[in-house]
Amino acid sequence: MLVRNKYHLVSEALGGVGIEVDGKSNIDECILQAKAAAGGPAGKPVLLNCNIGSTDFRQGSMSV
């Protein structure tokens, strides 16, 4: 199982904007926030950290 990482906080630490999108967030609202932060002369890089559902389809498999 992969661990959920807080990439949105890394973006903020590097001077950008980070927005976490999870099952409780409204994706449309997050995209509007991202567009607003990236637009205009003072626009910043934006990272949307989208947490998707987890599955066990790789359980027991090996990576080479």
C-alpha positions as CSV (number, residue, x, y, z in Angstrom):
1,M,0.0,0.0,0.0
2,L,1.4,3.4,-0.9
3,V,1.5,6.1,1.7
4,R,-0.4,9.3,1.0
5,N,2.2,12.1,0.7
6,K,1.6,15.8,1.4
7,Y,3.0,17.0,-1.9
8,H,0.8,20.1,-1.7
9,L,2.8,21.2,1.4
10,V,6.1,20.7,-0.6
11,S,4.8,23.0,-3.3
12,E,4.0,25.7,-0.6
13,A,7.4,25.3,0.9
14,L,9.0,26.0,-2.5
15,G,6.9,29.2,-3.0
16,G,4.1,27.7,-5.0
17,V,0.5,27.0,-4.1
18,G,-0.6,23.5,-3.0
19,I,-4.2,22.3,-2.9
20,E,-5.2,18.9,-1.5
21,V,-8.1,17.3,-3.2
22,D,-9.6,14.3,-1.4
23,G,-12.9,12.6,-1.3
24,K,-14.5,15.3,0.8
25,S,-13.3,18.2,-1.4
26,N,-15.2,19.7,-4.3
27,I,-12.9,19.2,-7.3
28,D,-14.6,22.1,-9.2
29,E,-13.8,24.5,-6.4
30,C,-10.2,23.3,-6.1
31,I,-9.7,23.8,-9.9
32,L,-11.1,27.4,-9.6
33,Q,-8.7,28.1,-6.7
34,A,-5.8,26.8,-8.8
35,K,-6.7,28.9,-11.8
36,A,-7.0,32.0,-9.6
37,A,-3.6,31.4,-8.0
38,A,-1.9,30.7,-11.3
39,G,-3.4,33.6,-13.2
40,G,-2.3,37.2,-13.6
41,P,1.1,38.8,-13.4
42,A,1.6,37.5,-9.8
43,G,0.6,34.0,-10.7
44,K,2.3,31.1,-9.0
45,P,2.9,27.5,-9.9
46,V,0.1,25.3,-8.5
47,L,0.1,21.7,-7.5
48,L,-3.2,19.8,-7.0
49,N,-2.6,16.8,-4.8
50,C,-5.4,14.4,-5.8
51,N,-5.9,11.6,-3.3
52,I,-7.6,8.8,-5.1
53,G,-9.2,5.7,-3.7
54,S,-7.0,2.8,-2.7
55,T,-7.3,-0.8,-4.0
56,D,-5.4,-4.0,-3.3
57,F,-5.0,-5.0,-7.0
58,R,-1.2,-5.2,-6.6
59,Q,-1.3,-7.2,-3.3
60,G,1.2,-10.0,-3.5
61,S,2.9,-8.8,-6.7
62,M,6.6,-8.1,-7.1
63,S,8.3,-5.2,-8.8
64,V,11.5,-5.9,-10.6
